[in-house]
Amino acid sequence: MWLALLLAVADELPPIVLPTVQAEVREVVPQPAPPLPRVVSEISAGVFFVVESAEPLLILDSPPGIVDAVYEAGPVKCRGRFAEAPERTQTRTLKGPHLYFVEALQPGTVELLIVRGSALDAAEVLRHTLTVTGEGPRPPPPDIDPDPEPEPEPEPDAVVPVPNPDELRVLFVVDQDAPQRLLSELGGVPLRIWLDDNCQDWRRWDRSGIEDGGLDDAEPTFRKIWEDVGGQVPEGPHVLITSGTEVQIVPLVAGEVLETLKKARGQE
């Protein structure tokens, strides 16, 4: 009977309770995911839009005539304005084995179709829309002859063969408002191949980058050349040609750049 009574009382006792501390409740504010990198969709003349690839590519443009894709084997060290940050001049080493410089030819919107050499299906084609900004051709005012005779381009200063062709160094100094035809020629494959085969070294500098004090990371030989004769270089695009202590300063004329360099090396 006592056992039954104790069991009955035990059933009525409260459960064992240990000291507790109420956990602090904090409201968790969900954080937005960081935005994904955005592919550059706008360029202007004189800005590098570079496609790097581990394998050869075929780059098509539609409609044609707005941009041109120029191939270079990497790695390549370049100084200029890049599409990711066109407001400043930089020096970069592009390490990809296959580099494609998409150059602006005229204002407009173009679709790039980028095809890998190993692609087996149309679904592997990468499409990207690119807008080229800048001023297009303007129609002449009504009171001006719409077909005037073109003014002859200025003749470049006389170029003489350098004394030591194997030590030839070439420095292009270009304004970003230079004629589009000249900018395209300076970025063309034939000129780059000739420079690599015939020069001990060469560079292309943006004059605005020089004026902003952007020579700190420049190659020492070219920095010394500019310190010696930079003040003598007139406005406008020019090329500095040297193979020793003397420097020839020659204005750049569209369509005659390669001919001018060949004369300096004594090839013509």
Disulfide bonds with the S-S distance in Angstrom:
none
